[in-house]
Amino acid sequence: MKGLLLLLGCALGAFAETKLLKNATVIDGTGSAAKPGTSILVVDGHITQIGHNLKAPKDAEVIDLTGKFVIPGLIASHGHLGNTKGFIQDPKNFTRENAEAQLKNYASYGITTMVSMGSDQSPVWAIRTEQRAGRPSMARVITAGRGFTGKNGYPTSAMGMKGVPYEIETVEQAQKAVDEQAALKVDLIKIWMDDHLGKEKKISPELAKAIIAQAHKHGLKVAAHIFYREDARALMEGGLDMIVHSVRDKPVDDSFIALMKKTGARQGAATLAREISMFYYAEPRPFLDDPFFTRGVGGPNGEIVTRMKSAAYQQGQKIDPDHKLYPDFLETAKKNLKKLYDAGVPVGMGSDSGPPVRFPGYFEHWEMELMQEAGLKPAQIIVCATRNNAQSYGWDKQIGTLEKGKWADLVVLGKDPSADVKNMRAIEMTMVAGNVAYKAR
Ligand SMILES: [Zn+2]
């Protein structure tokens, strides 16, 4: 009889997994003010209720969050999954094991979704399919599959990147390659349009526009790596959906802003952390001893920290003749970000993490600090990193805010992130789809 009841109970769904996150200060990602004394009911990974005085259903696991802050899981709008191990970037590194270890590491930094921008290898498809069929316990991946550049175009000269993006020479090739990616059900299309300060070939605007047009035929959004303002302008005139770096050569001007507003193009990511990393490692820096950094890179005595602390490594950073130009690019990027934000252009959060010495998770926190230095307020940055990023990729019905019906992708913090984005480092727990993906010890 007891067995029968149990069976019946299962069939009726009486054994749903229920968690009540009780009495937190909730910052829901919509831009509304923080709500103290708020509880969140999570059933089978989804938020079913959010509000005051929620009663714990029978059999619910109750997690008391008195004194804690809860934000939506952070979304990293520009990363590169799986190809890097230590200091080496190579597509051969892209195993399921390496990619999933990185997705768990992202989750340990409060990142519950990352967008991988055009350098993925075949294991990504199975990882993504499984994640979307179930309830992952690691960061979700949104994939641009294999990205696009011109013949011998940037970034094919970067370590491990030859053969990674398509190198497009004709409109027909562009259309065929986009069709291939669409057949794989890629989440978006990525284009690199850059000559690496005159050192490399750049895809022509005509070919880039052909890629955009073909992607749009398939209903796919297109994100672009750009450096120069006029390249970004040409792409947006061709219908580009978002730029995923800042314009770094010139200030964005009124006509540029007007074009973004007219076309709806977004600043999907500003990648300020990438810009600072181009010169910052040339000096001894305190972050190399910061446990928040070292915990994600093999510890304080691991290969990465040991090598980056060495004088030889630091000297090596100055060898690039363009090294001295990067502080100005960072300043331009920061000013442009603030100007676009103030003009009402939708801004996301992304750091270009994943390639060597661009550390997944840590980089996103660095990015948010640099956004704060650029003049954005912590409450604004939270929205950029959550709701805005979800909107950029068409995921805003599932994630990005803490609202009824959405996945319980969230971060529990011990400090108030609206006082200072650095408080987002006080991560006590990360949940993805209601699963504990990380818990601080
Ligand atoms: Zn990138």
Residues whose N, C-alpha, C, O or C-beta is under 5 A from the ligand:
A	BS01	ZN	M117 D352
